[in-house]
Amino acid sequence: MDIDTEVLVIGASPAGISAAAAAAAHDVDVTLIERKKEIGNPPHPANTFFEGMFDRTSEIIHHEYVIREMSGMHIVSPAGNRIVHETPGYIIDREKFDKYHAKGLIRNNVDIMTGVSAHNLIRKKNIIQTSTSDQILASNIVIIADGISSGLCALIGLHPTKYPHDIAWAIEAEVEADGIGDPDFFEYYIGSIAPGWKATYSPCGGDRANLGVFVRRHGQDVSRFFDLWLRRFAEEKNISDVSDIRIIRRHTGGDPIATIPNETVSDGIMVTGGAAGQSGICYGMRAGEICGMVAAKAVAASNTSKKALSEYRHIWEKELESEYMLGRSALEILRKMDDEEIDRLTGMFAGVNLSRVTGAGSPRSQAIRVMRFMLRKEPKTALSLLSPLIRSGIG
Ligand SMILES: Cc1cc2nc3c(=O)[nH]c(=O)nc-3n(C[C@H](O)[C@H](O)[C@H](O)COP(=O)(O)OP(=O)(O)OC[C@H]3O[C@@H](n4cnc5c(N)ncnc54)[C@H](O)[C@@H]3O)c2cc1C
């Protein structure tokens, strides 16, 4: 049977674009299909990352898509304890970011088809046939990078995440108010204001900011949390009338932050990015790079079996799995704590610059340093709050 392309990537997500680029860089014939008519438009609301995350990718940050450089983050407890973490962060123009990376694909001769949706996949011997809104495309490998909600994996009986029901459902709004964009630290509020994860304040400069809530296990409609967050935010910032915060645009969506990758390969098929529980722009990009590199190697060796493609899973596990497990354990502890416990925990960091405690190094070694700090400062409280994390193997 003739093939149309050696590797077909479905979805121009950060992971999909990176997978296509990595495969093409290894001299295989790559086609990327994207259901939007234009890559990056409408833009995905995900528009921030930290340098330590971007360092995971093999790329460097380009200033043509950076809107604003930030000095770090404040983590704020229900009673207002602030943990300060100085770490370079970025707010990006997501449309420019996606288009910048799509240009790289064109340079690498990736065939890009926009306005084309994948509907189903059928495996015939060593060929995967993908039916799309345009035509049927035959390829040696299909990389599914279609985000959390498109459902192609379910159609073919793959279970790409361990905890598919643990998506953080989000509302993020672009807002406007006098001077709201001035501070250069992100603020993340934790506790019952956004159970299971965070309420966010990203000052974008001038009078613009993004405000969001990311909530787990309270259904997909999180608007009541968003309304509470707007009121709390107005109080925090001494804005007397909530209606002075003008909402320009609201985005809704799901973040697979705590869903954890599971089955990410099958014969001729690989899954990457949010679809595989690899949440986050930068971590998705790195997963995509590994995925594309292994896909190219498999095509060159004419072996696209699940066993050959499992190298992707092995490399990913070695490089990134412990960070995801650490993140999930931390979010689980947070989800199970009440506001008072969160205040006690964050109270230990009063007046402390978290960046001095964490130092440099991997997130795992940073987490261990944070735990040591807590155990030294308040052993009893730390032990009672952290024992689930220690039991999960992080310590
Ligand atoms: C409101 C919100 C804010 C967030 N903010 C951040 C942030 O600031 N920083 C961060 O790191 N992470 C953030 N996240 C998490 C982040 O969204 C994801 O981890 C990230 O977008 C990874 O992308 P993805 O793989 O999920 O795919 P997506 O970005 O969802 O991309 C999937 C692509 O596939 C296309 N597609 C889908 N189905 C098909 C199909 N059948 N055929 C063809 N094409 C298809 C879609 O059109 C889309 O372009 C946020 C999440 C949400 C919901």
The ligand as an ORCA input file, in Angstrom:
! r2SCAN-3c Opt
* xyz 0 1
  C      -7.015     28.273     30.463
  C      -5.709     27.534     30.414
  C      -4.533     28.220     30.614
  C      -3.319     27.550     30.607
  N      -2.192     28.278     30.807
  C      -1.000     27.666     30.703
  C       0.179     28.438     30.761
  O       0.139     29.646     30.913
  N       1.368     27.793     30.631
  C       1.447     26.432     30.414
  O       2.564     25.913     30.308
  N       0.330     25.684     30.334
  C      -0.877     26.252     30.472
  N      -2.022     25.508     30.361
  C      -1.886     24.080     30.110
  C      -1.761     23.940     28.587
  O      -2.969     24.242     27.982
  C      -1.491     22.681     27.961
  O      -0.655     21.914     28.711
  C      -0.844     23.013     26.607
  O      -1.743     23.774     25.813
  C      -0.458     21.814     25.881
  O      -1.151     21.735     24.692
  P      -1.968     20.457     24.343
  O      -1.021     19.376     24.010
  O      -2.954     20.237     25.431
  O      -2.727     20.792     23.041
  P      -3.541     22.045     22.578
  O      -2.767     23.274     22.832
  O      -4.944     21.904     23.042
  O      -3.505     21.809     21.012
  C      -4.186     20.768     20.350
  C      -4.250     21.159     18.898
  O      -4.807     20.084     18.150
  C      -5.813     20.566     17.305
  N      -6.750     19.458     17.130
  C      -7.537     18.929     18.084
  N      -8.223     17.874     17.560
  C      -7.852     17.767     16.259
  C      -8.216     16.889     15.219
  N      -9.103     15.893     15.398
  N      -7.649     17.061     13.988
  C      -6.744     18.056     13.786
  N      -6.365     18.922     14.744
  C      -6.909     18.785     15.968
  C      -6.414     21.749     18.042
  O      -7.055     22.652     17.163
  C      -5.163     22.369     18.704
  O      -4.513     23.284     17.864
  C      -3.274     26.138     30.375
  C      -4.462     25.447     30.180
  C      -5.666     26.130     30.190
  C      -6.925     25.361     29.963
*
